[in-house]
Amino acid sequence: MTNVELDELRARLDEINGQLLELISERAQVVQEIGVVKEKQGVPKFDPEREKAMLEKLVASNKGPFTAGTIRSLFKQIFAASLDLQSAEHKKSLLVSRKSHKEDTVIVLPGDIAIGGLSSVMVAGPCSVESEQQTRTVAAALQKAGIKVMRGGAFKPRTSPYDFQGLGMDGLRILREAADEYGLLTISEIVDPAHLEPALDYVDIIQIGARNMQNFELLKAAGELNKPVLLKRGLAATMEEFLHAAEYIMSRGNTQVMLIERGIRTYEKWTRNTLDISAVPILKQESHLPVLVDVTHSTGRKDILIPCAKAALAAGADGIMVEVHPDPATALSDAAQQLNIEEFNTFFSEVKASGLFRQN
């Protein structure tokens, strides 16, 4: 074979490579269009039966010189790349994604209290609203400490149906009255979509708890409100599932969403849950939403709350949530893990002294 012949064959090969690239690119565009349709229909991206049928058809049409095994291998790579392309485009288009919103979202609450950005927030209060006196005692202590946002559970989804379930709307009323008296904002969990509208008169931030992270009807309903939402990570939720839950809220128009890591369930028994510190920088990297850490539920241990809070802030958390009760021993829920007022004051002082807490 002469050099001229070799050059001609190489030129022909380059031409075919270009044609293959054009066809693969055209195929990729069709795959993207299919992905959009599947997303609208709620159809899974991967269809193994469809892939199998396409491979069988290609193998049946093969006339060589490649073997059937080579054809399968080549096109499986193309199919896998196409599926990755669908996933990448979907991820890029998510409203929660950092790729779709480069700047950090900062949620500004009444009184110019900011969550996210250059400031930190401390959210504190009782696990459950139990009485007017209990709630007012905590509210007074929080105001004295300089806390601006008080939590308090009125609807309590408990593992046992025989445990204290909360005071319901009366609990929200008590929380609101105590907060107003001491100049605080309120946050409380809502578990039923029907309670969202009535709750708007009592809460400044709606909390969706870990057990309801994938209560999609609740997420959708919260997405239709003009009220900040604090979404807790589920007990066994991946970070991808967590962000998709937030997407449910944002896709309905409510962009005032905050995420909170509250520990995940593992085999470890020395803590109530396992605090996933790595979730903080990953969520901050993948999304633009504020990220808080609940050190009470993630650890269940008062003796390690301070170092865990410092670790969370060092990892980039925008705030900390902790439970406070006037007399934890008599608390109707989470008695062992709630701080008393003196312990909370020590906790908050230590966290501030670390230099990691950026005071509002």
N, C-alpha and C positions, 0 to 999 in steps of 0.2 A: 504494500500500500504506500503510495507516494504521500509526501507532505501535503500536497494540494487536496488529495482525497480525504486525508485526516482532518484538515481544516474545514472542509465542506461538511463532514459528519459532525464535527464539533459545533459548527454554526447551526446545523439542523437541530442538534441537541439543545443548544441555547434557545432556539426558537420554540421547541416543544416545552422547555422549562417555563418559558414565559407564558405559553398557552395554559399550562397546568396551573400556574400561579393565578392567572385570570379566572380560571374555572373554580379553583379552590376559594378565591375571594368572593366570587359570585355565590358559591355555595354557602359561605359564611354569612353573607347578607340575607339569604333565604332563611338560614338557621335563626338569625336574630329576629326576623319577622315572625317565625314560628314561636320563638320564645315570648314575644309580646302577646300573641294570641293565647298561648298557654297560660300566661300570667293572668290575663283577663278572665279566662275560663276556670282558673284554679286547678289546672291540670299539671301533674308532676313533670318536671323538665325531662327526666330520664324515662324512656319507654323501652324496656328490654325486648319486648315482643317486636316492636317496630325495627329495632336495630338488628335483631336476628333475621327478620324477613329481608331487610336490605342486603345483609351479608350473603344470605342464601341466593338471592337473585344475582348478585355480582359474581359469586362463585360459579353459578350455572352459566353465566355469560362469558366466563373466562376462556379464552382460546390459546393461552400461553403467551410468552414462555414462562411466566410466573406460575408457581404451583398454587393450588387452592389455599394451602396454609399461608403462603406469602400474601396472597390477595386479602385474606382475612386479617392478617397482621397489619398490613398497610392501611386498610380502611378503618380498622378499629382505632388506629392512631388518629385518623382524620375525624372520626366520630367523637373521640374523647376530647380532641381540641375544640370541636364545635360545642360540646356540652360545657366545657370550661368557658368558652366565649359567652354563652348564654348566662352563666353564673356571674361572670365578671361584669357584664352589662347590667344585669339586675342589681348587683351590689352597688354599682356606680350610681344607679338611678334612685336608690333609696333616699328618702328625705332625711333620715337620721345619719346618713353617711357623711363622713368628713370630705369625701370627694365631691359631694353636691353642695357643701356649705363649708368653705374653708375656715371661716372665723368661728371662734367659740361663741355659742349661744349664751347670753346672759339674761336671766329672768329677773325682772325688777318687780318687787312686791310693793304693796302700799307702804308708805313711809320711806321710799327709796332704798329699801333693803334689797341688795343684789345677791343672786345666787349664780356663781360662775364668774369667769373673768379673773380679776385681780383680788377678789375678796373671798373669805371663808365664812361659812355659816355654821352655827351650833344649834341643832334642833334637840330640845330636851323636854321631858314631861313624863307623866305616868303611862305605864302600859295600858291601863284601863282607867277611864273616868268612873270613879266609884261613888263619889258624893260631892256636894258643893264645898264642904269644908276641906276635904282632901285636895280638890282641884285648886281652890283659892290659895291654899298653903303653898302648893308647888308654884303657882303663878307668881306669888309674892317673892318667893326665893329666886325665881328665874329673873324677874325684873331687877332685883337687887344685884344679881350677878352680871347683868348687862346682856342677858339673852333676849332675842327678839322674836323667836318662833317657838311656840309650844306645841308639842304633840300630845295626843290623848285619844285612846281608843274608845269608841262608842259602840261599834259593831265588831265583835270579836269572833272570827272563825276559829274554833278550837278543835283540837284533835278528837276530844271526847264530847259527845252531845250533852253530857251532864256537867261540864265545866261552865264557869261563868261566861255568858255570851255577850256581856256588855249591856248598857242601859239604852241603847238605840238612840232615837231622836232626843230623848231627855238628856242623854249623855252629851250630845252635840250642843244642846242649849246650855248646859252647865259649863262646858268648855268655852263657849262663846262669851258667856257672861263674865267668867273669870278672866279671860283674855282681855276683854274690853276694859275691865276694871284696872288692869295692870299694864295696859298699853302693849299687848302682845298680839302676834298673828297666830293663827291656828292651822293645824294640820291633823287630819283624822282619816282613817280608812273607811271607804265605802265598799260594800260587798255586793250590793244589789243595784242594777241599773235604775230601778224605780226610785231609789233613794237619792240619786244624784241631784235632781232638781231641788227637792226640799233641803238638801244639805248645803246648797249654795249660800243660804242666809247665815250659815254658821261657820263654814270653813273657808280659809283663804287658800289652802292647798288641799287638793284631793289626793289621798294616798290609795294606791292599788297595791294590795299586799302580795306576798310571795305565792300564796296558794291561789291567787286569782290572776297571776301574771298572764296566763293563757285563757282567761275567761274572755273570749273574743267579743261577746256581746257587750260586756262591761267596758272593754277597751274602746269599742266603736262609740258607745254612748258618751264616754268621757271625751272622746275626740270631737264631739259636736258641741262641747261647752267652751266658753271663754273663761277658763279657770286653770291655773297651773296644776299639773299632775305630777306626783312623785310615784314612780313605778319601781317596785321592788323586784329583784331577781328571784326567780323561782328556786325551790329547794334543790332541784336537780337540772336546772336549765343551763344549756350552753350559752355562751355570750352571743352567738348568732341568733338563737331563739329569743334571747333577751331583747336584742335590738329589733327583731321583727315584731315583738310585742309592742315596743315603742312606736314602730312604724304604723301599726294599726291605729294608734291615737293620732299621730301626725297626718296620716292619710285622710282623716276626716276633717282636717282643718285646724286642729289645736296644736300649735307649735311650742307651747309652753310646757315642755316635758323635761323632767329630771330623772336620772337613773340612780338607784341606790343598791349597792352590793351589801347583802345581809348574811353572807355565809352560805355555803352549799353543803349538802349532806354527803358525808364520806363515811369510811369505816372507823374514823377516830371517835373515841368515847370520852376523852379528857376535856373536850369542849362541846358546847351544845351543837354547833355546826363548825365548818372549817372556813375561816376567813380567807377568801381568795384575793390576796393583795394584788396579784398579777392582773386581775380584772380591771383595776383602776387605770393603769397606763394603757392597757389595750383598748378599753372603752373610750378613753380620751383620744387615742390615736385613730380609732375607727369611726368615731362619731364626734359631733360637735356639741353634744348635750352636756349639761353639768352632771357630775358624778359625785355622789355622796357615799359614805360608808356607815352602816349601822353596826357599831361595835358591841352593842348589848346582845342582839340576837345572833350575831356571828360567833360570839365566844361563849356567852352564857356564864361568864366568870368575871366578877368584879375586880379580881386581883390583877388582871392583865388588860383592863380597858385602856389605861394610859399608854402603855407601849404600842398597843394596836392602833389607837387613835393617831399617835405620832407617825407610825408606819404608813397609815392610810394617807395622811397629809403629805408625807415625804414622797409618796408614790404619785401625788398629783390630785388627790381628792379635793373637791370644792367645798366639802362640809362633812360634819360628823353628826350622827344621831345617837342619843343615849337616853336610857330610861331612868326617871327620878321619881321617888315616892317618899312621902313624909315618914312612913313606917313600913318598910319593905316586908317585914315579918308578917304583917297582917294583910298584905296585898291579896286581892282576889285573883290575880294572874301574874305569872313570872316573878314570884316573891323572891326567889334566890338570886336573881340577876339584877334587880333594880338597886340603884344607889340611893342612899338617904341623902338629905340635903347637905349635910356636912361633907359626906363623901363626894358629892357632886362638885361642891365648891373647890375641894382639893383637886379633883379630876380636871376641872376647867382651868384652874390656876396653873397646873402642871403643863397642860396642853398649850396654853398661851405662852408660858415661859420658854417653851421649846423654840419659839420663833417661827414655827411652821404654820401657825394659825394666823391668817391675814384678816384682822378684824374689820368688819364692815364700817 
